């Protein structure tokens, strides 16, 4: 965390070129998101999943409300922001339920790689509503990703999918639907990112507060290590990462942002191996390489397709977490 703070200070100081500063911030966001799977796994070994989600949402919501309060004269939330945020808050909560239960039953490296399939699933859902046909090469890239996941989850031999891997696949599908929904509900509407995220986190905190009500006594047994992980998930993997991403994407091209944020699964694997003492077999390593290569390939094809069709919006694959993992 001290290194994180140092990099942030350096990025905002005059000692680094603007372009390099933006790259560092985007890479930092990808690294923080990549580490979130290991952090969630650590937290869920100490307390129930629903309590983890309630605290993550609650702490993030408190931070967002405090940030809004820093701007005097700001309207807390408009009716449109409340309406859109409430709906997205429900779909966001569905993503995190699957994701957090999934990472509790698989490795952090597997979780980070499987969830990266969102990058190639999202354009398929987005295209279905916009009548835009993707080139055949995109489906080839998606096939590479599927093959990679197959090798990844069968690394110790052929067997039925483990529950954690199935849940992460479900999380990737629901996240893709959520991201497509974010694009449709926010495009052309006057909604502010911080206010929208605040509504979503308040909705999530309320939902998980009710769901975890019978497990609240476990709060008395949370140790300092678990609290530090929960604070990291809420403040760094959610609030900081979202705001830093917004700041950086506004100052660079969608292509560059997409490339740098797309390194998230690499950081997930690195965190799992270096910090979580996980390991990948030779087959799993090949699978991981295929997943990463397939997502980068598919991402570049989708980005080029948007440019050729005259769609100047930042691709949703650039911002899968923009209004999601707070």
C-alpha positions as CSV (number, residue, x, y, z in Angstrom):
1,X,0.0,0.0,0.0
2,X,2.9,2.3,0.7
3,X,4.2,1.6,-2.8
4,X,0.8,2.3,-4.2
5,X,0.7,5.7,-2.5
6,X,4.2,6.5,-3.7
7,X,3.3,5.8,-7.3
8,X,0.1,7.9,-7.1
9,X,2.1,10.8,-5.7
10,X,4.8,10.4,-8.4
11,X,2.1,10.2,-11.1
12,X,0.6,13.5,-10.0
13,X,3.8,15.3,-9.5
14,X,5.8,17.2,-12.1
15,X,8.5,14.5,-12.2
16,X,6.9,12.4,-14.9
17,X,5.7,13.2,-18.4
18,X,1.9,13.4,-18.9
19,X,1.7,10.4,-21.2
20,X,3.9,8.3,-18.9
21,X,1.9,9.4,-15.9
22,X,-1.4,8.2,-17.6
23,X,0.2,4.9,-18.5
24,X,1.4,4.3,-14.9
25,X,-2.1,5.1,-13.5
26,X,-3.8,2.7,-15.9
27,X,-1.3,0.0,-15.2
28,X,-1.8,0.6,-11.5
29,X,-5.6,0.2,-11.9
30,X,-5.1,-3.1,-13.7
31,X,-2.7,-4.3,-11.0
32,X,-5.1,-3.4,-8.2
33,X,-7.9,-5.1,-10.0
34,X,-5.8,-8.2,-10.6
35,X,-4.9,-8.4,-7.0
36,X,-8.5,-8.1,-5.9
37,X,-9.1,-11.8,-6.5
38,X,-6.4,-12.9,-4.1
39,X,-7.7,-10.3,-1.6
40,X,-11.2,-11.6,-1.9
41,X,-10.0,-15.1,-1.4
42,X,-8.1,-14.2,1.8
43,X,-11.2,-12.4,3.2
44,X,-13.6,-15.2,2.4
45,X,-11.4,-17.7,4.3
46,X,-11.9,-15.6,7.5
47,X,-15.6,-14.6,7.3
48,X,-18.7,-15.6,5.2
49,X,-18.9,-14.4,1.6
50,X,-22.1,-12.3,2.3
51,X,-20.4,-10.4,5.2
52,X,-17.4,-9.7,3.0
53,X,-19.6,-8.3,0.3
54,X,-21.6,-6.2,2.8
55,X,-18.5,-4.7,4.3
56,X,-16.9,-4.1,0.9
57,X,-20.0,-2.3,-0.4
58,X,-20.5,-0.5,2.9
59,X,-17.0,0.9,3.1
60,X,-17.0,1.9,-0.5
61,X,-20.3,3.6,-0.2
62,X,-19.1,5.6,2.8
63,X,-16.0,6.7,0.9
64,X,-18.1,7.7,-2.2
65,X,-20.5,9.8,0.0
66,X,-17.6,11.5,1.7
67,X,-16.0,12.3,-1.7
68,X,-19.3,13.8,-3.0
69,X,-19.4,15.9,0.2
70,X,-16.0,17.4,-0.6
71,X,-17.6,19.3,-3.5
72,X,-19.8,21.9,-2.0
73,X,-22.9,22.8,-3.9
74,X,-23.0,19.4,-5.7
75,X,-26.4,17.9,-6.0
76,X,-26.1,14.5,-4.3
77,X,-27.9,12.6,-6.9
78,X,-30.4,13.4,-9.7
79,X,-33.5,11.4,-10.3
80,X,-31.9,9.9,-13.4
81,X,-28.8,8.9,-11.5
82,X,-30.9,7.2,-8.8
83,X,-33.0,5.3,-11.3
84,X,-30.1,4.1,-13.4
85,X,-27.9,3.5,-10.4
86,X,-30.5,1.4,-8.6
87,X,-30.9,-0.9,-11.6
88,X,-27.2,-1.2,-12.2
89,X,-26.7,-1.7,-8.5
90,X,-28.8,-4.9,-8.6
91,X,-26.9,-6.3,-11.6
92,X,-23.6,-5.3,-10.1
93,X,-24.5,-7.2,-6.9
94,X,-25.3,-10.3,-9.0
95,X,-21.8,-10.1,-10.5
96,X,-20.0,-9.8,-7.2
97,X,-22.0,-12.6,-5.6
98,X,-20.9,-15.0,-8.3
99,X,-17.4,-13.6,-8.4
100,X,-16.8,-13.7,-4.7
101,X,-18.3,-17.2,-4.2
102,X,-16.3,-18.3,-7.2
103,X,-12.9,-17.1,-6.0
104,X,-13.6,-18.7,-2.6
105,X,-13.7,-22.1,-4.4
106,X,-10.9,-21.7,-7.0
107,X,-7.5,-20.2,-7.2
108,X,-7.0,-16.4,-7.5
109,X,-5.1,-17.0,-10.7
110,X,-7.9,-19.0,-12.3
111,X,-10.5,-16.5,-11.2
112,X,-8.6,-13.6,-12.8
113,X,-8.1,-15.5,-16.0
114,X,-11.7,-16.8,-16.4
115,X,-13.3,-13.4,-15.6
116,X,-11.2,-11.9,-18.3
117,X,-13.5,-13.6,-20.8
118,X,-15.8,-10.7,-20.2
119,X,-13.7,-8.8,-22.7
120,X,-14.8,-11.1,-25.6
121,X,-18.3,-11.8,-24.3
122,X,-19.3,-8.1,-23.9
123,X,-19.1,-7.1,-27.6
124,X,-21.3,-10.1,-28.5
125,X,-24.0,-8.8,-26.2
126,X,-23.5,-5.2,-27.2
127,X,-23.7,-6.1,-30.9
128,X,-26.9,-8.1,-30.4
129,X,-28.7,-4.8,-29.4
130,X,-27.0,-2.7,-32.1
131,X,-27.2,-4.9,-35.2
132,X,-23.5,-4.7,-35.8
133,X,-21.9,-7.9,-37.1
134,X,-18.4,-8.6,-35.8
135,X,-15.8,-10.0,-38.2
136,X,-15.0,-13.7,-38.2
137,X,-11.6,-13.2,-36.6
138,X,-13.3,-12.1,-33.4
139,X,-15.0,-15.4,-33.1
140,X,-11.6,-17.1,-33.7
141,X,-10.2,-15.1,-30.8
142,X,-13.1,-16.1,-28.6
143,X,-12.4,-19.8,-29.5
144,X,-8.8,-19.4,-28.4
145,X,-10.1,-18.0,-25.1
146,X,-12.5,-21.0,-24.6
147,X,-9.7,-23.4,-25.4
148,X,-7.4,-21.7,-22.9
149,X,-10.0,-21.9,-20.2
150,X,-10.5,-25.6,-20.9
151,X,-6.8,-26.2,-20.4
152,X,-6.7,-24.0,-17.4
153,X,-9.5,-25.8,-15.5
154,X,-8.3,-29.3,-16.5
155,X,-4.7,-28.6,-15.6
156,X,-4.5,-31.6,-13.2
157,X,-6.3,-34.0,-15.6
158,X,-9.7,-34.2,-17.3
159,X,-12.5,-33.8,-14.8
160,X,-15.8,-32.1,-14.4
161,X,-15.7,-28.3,-13.9
162,X,-15.1,-27.4,-10.3
163,X,-17.8,-25.2,-8.7
164,X,-15.5,-22.2,-8.3
165,X,-14.7,-22.3,-12.1
166,X,-18.3,-22.6,-13.0
167,X,-19.2,-19.7,-10.8
168,X,-16.5,-17.6,-12.3
169,X,-17.7,-18.4,-15.8
170,X,-21.2,-17.4,-14.7
171,X,-19.7,-14.1,-13.3
172,X,-18.1,-13.4,-16.6
173,X,-21.4,-13.9,-18.4
174,X,-23.3,-11.7,-16.0
175,X,-20.6,-9.1,-15.9
176,X,-20.7,-8.9,-19.7
177,X,-24.5,-8.3,-19.6
178,X,-24.0,-5.7,-16.8
179,X,-21.4,-3.9,-18.9
180,X,-23.6,-3.9,-22.0
181,X,-26.4,-2.5,-19.8
182,X,-24.2,0.2,-18.4
183,X,-23.5,1.3,-22.0
184,X,-27.2,1.4,-22.9
185,X,-28.4,3.2,-19.8
186,X,-25.7,5.8,-19.6
187,X,-25.1,6.6,-23.3
188,X,-26.4,10.1,-24.1
189,X,-27.7,10.6,-20.5
190,X,-26.4,13.2,-18.1
191,X,-25.2,11.0,-15.3
192,X,-22.1,11.6,-13.3
193,X,-19.7,8.6,-12.6
194,X,-19.1,9.3,-8.9
195,X,-22.8,9.8,-8.2
196,X,-23.8,6.7,-10.2
197,X,-21.2,4.6,-8.4
198,X,-22.4,5.9,-5.0
199,X,-26.0,4.9,-5.7
200,X,-24.8,1.4,-6.8
201,X,-22.7,0.9,-3.7
202,X,-25.6,2.0,-1.5
203,X,-27.9,-0.4,-3.2
204,X,-25.4,-3.2,-2.8
205,X,-24.8,-2.4,0.8
206,X,-28.5,-2.6,1.5
207,X,-29.0,-5.8,-0.4
208,X,-26.0,-7.6,1.2
209,X,-26.9,-6.1,4.6
210,X,-30.2,-7.9,4.5
211,X,-28.7,-11.1,3.1
212,X,-25.9,-11.2,5.7
213,X,-28.1,-10.2,8.7
214,X,-28.0,-13.6,10.3
215,X,-24.2,-13.8,9.9
216,X,-23.4,-10.4,11.4
217,X,-22.1,-11.9,14.7
218,X,-19.0,-12.9,12.8
219,X,-18.0,-9.2,12.7
220,X,-16.8,-9.6,16.3
221,X,-14.2,-12.1,15.2
222,X,-12.6,-10.2,12.3
223,X,-8.9,-9.7,13.0
224,X,-6.7,-6.8,11.9
225,X,-5.4,-8.7,8.8
226,X,-8.9,-9.3,7.5
227,X,-10.0,-5.7,8.1
228,X,-6.9,-4.5,6.2
229,X,-7.9,-6.7,3.3
230,X,-11.5,-5.5,3.4
231,X,-10.4,-1.9,3.4
232,X,-8.1,-2.6,0.5
233,X,-11.0,-4.2,-1.5
234,X,-13.3,-1.3,-0.8
235,X,-11.0,1.7,-1.0
236,X,-8.3,0.6,-3.5
237,X,-9.9,-2.0,-5.7
238,X,-13.2,-0.1,-5.9
239,X,-13.2,3.6,-5.2
240,X,-9.6,4.5,-6.0
241,X,-9.4,2.2,-9.1
242,X,-12.7,3.6,-10.5
243,X,-11.7,7.3,-10.0
244,X,-8.2,6.7,-11.3
245,X,-9.5,4.9,-14.4
246,X,-11.9,7.7,-15.1
247,X,-9.2,10.3,-14.8
248,X,-6.8,8.4,-17.1
249,X,-9.3,7.4,-19.8
250,X,-10.4,11.0,-20.2
251,X,-6.8,11.9,-21.0
252,X,-5.7,9.1,-23.4
253,X,-7.1,7.1,-26.3
254,X,-9.5,4.2,-25.9
255,X,-7.0,1.9,-27.7
256,X,-4.2,2.7,-25.2
257,X,-6.5,2.5,-22.2
258,X,-7.9,-0.8,-23.4
259,X,-4.4,-2.3,-23.9
260,X,-3.2,-1.3,-20.5
261,X,-6.3,-2.2,-18.6
262,X,-6.4,-5.5,-20.4
263,X,-3.3,-6.6,-18.5
264,X,-5.5,-7.3,-15.4
265,X,-5.4,-11.2,-15.8
266,X,-1.6,-11.0,-15.9
267,X,-1.6,-9.2,-12.6
268,X,-4.1,-11.7,-11.2
269,X,-1.8,-14.6,-12.0
270,X,1.2,-12.8,-10.7
271,X,-0.6,-12.0,-7.4
272,X,-1.8,-15.5,-7.0
273,X,1.7,-17.0,-7.6
274,X,3.9,-14.5,-5.8
275,X,1.7,-13.5,-2.9
276,X,-0.8,-16.4,-2.7
277,X,1.8,-19.2,-3.2
278,X,-0.4,-20.7,-5.9
279,X,1.2,-22.6,-8.8
280,X,0.3,-23.3,-12.4
281,X,1.1,-26.7,-14.1
282,X,2.5,-26.8,-17.6
283,X,-0.9,-27.4,-19.1
284,X,-2.5,-24.6,-17.0
285,X,0.3,-22.2,-18.1
286,X,-0.5,-22.9,-21.7
287,X,-4.1,-22.3,-21.0
288,X,-3.3,-19.0,-19.2
289,X,-1.2,-17.9,-22.2
290,X,-4.1,-18.7,-24.6
291,X,-6.6,-16.9,-22.5
292,X,-4.5,-13.7,-22.3
293,X,-3.6,-13.9,-26.0
294,X,-7.2,-14.5,-27.0
295,X,-8.5,-11.6,-25.0
296,X,-5.9,-9.2,-26.3
297,X,-6.6,-10.4,-29.9
298,X,-10.3,-10.2,-29.5
299,X,-10.1,-6.8,-27.9
300,X,-8.0,-5.4,-30.7
301,X,-10.3,-6.8,-33.4
302,X,-13.4,-5.3,-31.6
303,X,-11.7,-2.0,-31.2
304,X,-10.7,-1.8,-34.9
305,X,-14.3,-2.8,-35.8
306,X,-15.8,0.0,-33.8
307,X,-13.4,2.5,-35.5
308,X,-14.3,1.2,-39.0
309,X,-18.1,1.5,-38.3
310,X,-17.7,5.0,-37.0
311,X,-18.6,4.3,-33.4
312,X,-16.4,6.7,-31.5
313,X,-17.5,5.7,-28.0
314,X,-14.9,4.2,-25.7
315,X,-15.5,0.5,-26.0
316,X,-17.3,-1.1,-23.1
317,X,-14.4,-3.6,-22.9
318,X,-12.3,-0.6,-21.8
319,X,-14.5,0.1,-18.8
320,X,-15.9,-3.2,-17.6
321,X,-15.4,-2.1,-14.0
322,X,-16.2,1.5,-14.3
323,X,-19.5,1.3,-12.6
324,X,-19.3,-2.2,-11.4
325,X,-16.8,-3.4,-8.8
326,X,-17.1,-0.5,-6.4
